[in-house]
């Protein structure tokens, strides 16, 4: 640039960098963990912010098939720059859905190529209860008359999803747990002078009697 005044000339050099304005999608939270019982549903919400300098248009929500996750709220046409929207989702579990765990990701994107993932983890639980009897058999007396059971053992049961933990002494070779919720349980049984037993077992109220035979 040349500036002339009173016959004087001055040259000024300017340097500048052009930067394209873009949207920037950010989700809060980015992970969702839920315990949902069979035959029930739970709602959850995600805040989606556009922290960029340009409006985010053409919003698209992609949810995996057979995920049990559904979008409840309508999809906005756009998110203005430096603003946010709230999206509501629902996790719906049918009464016959198998117990266990499901996980995946929801993708939120816009036409300007910005996107964000929300990871979800669903623990499918049950409201049904059962009575469980544990019988601790003795490898040393299994073939003896009357099959005497292990008389001094300890059982530890844990279900991390249900926040269940129980450690009990088994004095006469058998113990019964009442009103346990259906689910996967880690079972550990040990006794002095015997081998230990460790298994992960799914207990369901399918029979009138639920008996677990443990061989030490």
Order of alpha helices (4+ residues) and beta strands (2+ residues): beta-beta-beta-beta-beta-beta-beta-beta-beta-beta-beta-beta-beta-beta-beta-beta-beta-beta-beta
